[in-house]
């Protein structure tokens, strides 16, 4: 299970934003004070909606992890 929390860094707060559709997930890190997407954090993964749930969850996790890693923020709690 992956846990995400609102984190504070240098007096800023961030959250993971998700757009989950039937064949894709898009993740981004959001500065919730300015309500702006953090540069380079936007990441999209496509998938076949007929895949088993476990495979879809793995793809969702990859999208979220990649978004966090690309944001250059250390906000991930394994």
C-alpha positions in Angstrom: 0.0 0.0 0.0 1.3 3.4 -0.9 0.6 6.2 1.5 0.6 9.9 0.6 0.4 12.8 2.9 0.3 16.5 2.6 3.9 17.6 3.2 5.5 20.9 4.1 8.8 22.0 2.6 10.3 25.5 3.1 6.9 26.8 4.2 5.1 25.3 1.2 2.5 22.6 1.1 2.2 20.0 -1.7 -0.3 17.4 -2.7 -0.6 14.7 -5.4 -3.3 15.6 -8.0 -4.7 12.8 -10.1 -6.9 12.6 -13.2 -8.0 9.0 -13.5 -9.9 7.9 -16.6 -10.9 4.6 -18.1 -7.7 4.2 -20.1 -5.2 6.5 -18.4 -4.0 8.1 -15.2 -2.3 11.5 -15.1 -0.5 12.6 -11.9 1.1 15.9 -10.9 2.5 17.5 -7.8 0.5 20.6 -6.8 1.7 23.5 -4.7 -1.5 23.9 -2.7 -0.8 27.5 -1.7 -0.4 28.8 -5.2 -2.5 26.0 -6.8 0.1 25.5 -9.5 1.6 22.3 -10.9 5.2 21.8 -10.0 7.5 21.9 -13.0 8.2 18.5 -14.6 5.9 16.6 -12.3 3.0 16.1 -14.8 3.1 12.4 -15.9 0.6 10.3 -17.8 0.4 6.5 -18.1 -2.1 4.8 -20.5 -3.5 1.3 -19.8 -6.0 -1.2 -21.1 -9.1 -0.9 -18.9 -9.6 -4.7 -19.2 -6.4 -5.5 -17.3 -6.7 -7.2 -14.0 -7.1 -4.7 -11.1 -3.6 -5.6 -9.7 -2.0 -4.6 -13.0 -4.0 -1.3 -13.2 -2.9 -0.5 -9.6 0.7 -1.1 -10.5 0.4 1.3 -13.4 -1.3 3.9 -11.2 1.5 3.6 -8.6 4.1 4.0 -11.4 2.5 7.2 -12.6 2.3 8.6 -9.1 5.9 7.7 -8.2 7.2 9.1 -11.5 5.4 12.3 -10.9 6.9 12.7 -7.4 10.4 11.8 -8.6 10.2 14.2 -11.5 9.1 17.1 -9.2 12.5 17.1 -7.5 10.7 17.2 -4.1 11.3 14.6 -1.5 7.6 14.0 -0.6 7.3 10.3 -1.0 6.7 8.0 1.9 7.1 4.4 1.0 
